[in-house]
């Protein structure tokens, strides 16, 4: 198993709207020996914005744009900024 941790300042998108810019993030990519991968991460953002996103119905399909331009499809699970995978890192 190998893992890689990426961190920096990124942009959190909800559709075509940037909801948080220059948001600190940490994303960990883990690849098992079988080739199966797992991505999870967190952001440090404005409490009110994070709370609003968590309480949205339906749950927003977010995209975190990393500092290198790659985009990760994710869900926000709590107002502390925990992110879970819903797609690939592209």
C-alpha positions, 0 to 999 in steps of 0.5 A: 500500500502506498499513500500520497498527501497533497496540501495547499490552497484551493477553491471549493466549487458547488456547481459553477459557483466558487463557495470558498476560495484560497481554502487550505486543504489536505487530500490523502490518496491511498492505493492498495496493492490490489490497485484499488484507490481511496481518497479523503481529505479536509478543508479549513473554511469559514464555519458559517459557509461549511454549516450552510453547505452541510445543511443543504438539501439535497447534499451538494456535489462539491468539487475541490480544485487543487493548487495544481489545477486538478479537481476532486469530486467530493462531499462535505460530511460535517462543518469541521471540513471533512471531505469524502470521495465521490469521484476521481481526482482529475 
